[in-house]
Amino acid sequence: MKGNFIIIAFFVTLAVAYLSLIKITKVSVKIGHIDKVYHFISYFTITICWLLSFYKKPNLKYIIVFCCILFGIIIELLQQATTSYRTADYKDVIANTIGIFLGLIVFNYFFKKIDIK
């Protein structure tokens, strides 16, 4: 399974980028700021996937976190610059970053308890 983590991480990242840049029809959801929850979950997942991909190289952990944050910022800027139906939102970057840091915390907690084979 360990060889597949990087492939999974790559495709999860690609899926988030794709879904962040395509035009999605509005779905009538009555929960306020639900898109921030989507951002949180997406970036939590990306972070966990990339951390699992390089779990044997703990010195890369913070580089991965930095790259995930940078990826989220770049996607927001691309939404503003390349689409007419999406806009950049600093609140999305905050939701992304919270998801990334929680992903790091969860990874650190569980990595201490299990050895991934």
N, C-alpha and C positions, 0 to 999 in steps of 0.2 A: 504493500500500500504506500510505503514511504516515497517511492519513485513517482507515484501519481499525484502527490500533493502539489507539485509545481505546475503540473498540467491543469489540475483543478483550479488552482489560484489564478493561472493565466486566463482560463475561460470565465471564471467568476468576474474577474476584473474587466474583461472584454464585454461581458453581458451588462455590467453596471454602466460602462461607458456608452454602450449602444442604447440602453434604456434611458440614459440621461440626455441623449442628444436627439432621439426620435420624437416625432409628434405623437402624443398620446391623447386620445379623446378624453374629455372630462367625464369622470364617473361621479355621480352624485353621492358623496359620502358625507354623513352628518357629523363626523368627528373633526373638530378644529385642529388644524396643523398636522393632519395625518401624514402629509408629505415629509415632515421632519422625522416621523417614526420610520418611514421608508428609507430615508437617508441614514439614520442611525443603524438600522438593521443591515443595510447594504455595506456600509463601511466597517461595521463590526465583523461581518462575514469575510470581507476582503482581507482584513487584518489577520483574522484567525487563519485563513488559508495560507497567506504568505508566511506567517510565523511558523506554521506547521511545515511549510516547504523548506525552511532553513533552521529547523529546531536544533540541529547539531552544531550550529554556528551562533551561539548566544551573543557574540559580539556584534552581530548584524541586526539584532532585535530593534535597536533604536533607529538604525538606518531604515529599516522596513517601516517603522512608525512614521518617520519623517517623510518617506516616499509616499505613503498612503495619504498623509495630510496634503502633500504637494499635488498628488493626483486629484484629490477632491477640489482643490483650488483651481487647478487647470481645467477640470471639467466645468466648473462654474463659469470660468472666463470663456470657455468655448461655447457654452450655451448662449452667452451674451453676444459673442462675436460672430458665430456662424449660423445662428438660427433666428428666425423672426417670431417664433412661438415659445421661446424659453428666455428667461432672464436670470442673471446672476443674483444670488441672494446670500448675504453674509450669514443669515440664520441657517441656511443649508450647510455652509462651511462649519458652523458651530456644531450642528447635529452630526455631521460627518466626523468631526474631531472627537466628540464625546463617544461616538461608536468605536472609533479607533482606540482611544484610551481604555475604554471598557474591555475591548478585545484584548489589549495587552495585559490588563489586570487578570482577566479570566484565563488567558493563556499561561501567565506566570503562576497562578494558583494551581491550575490543573497539571501543569508541566512538573511541578514539584511532587505531585502525587502519583503520576504514572510515567512509564517509560514507553514512548511510542515506538513500535517496531515497524 
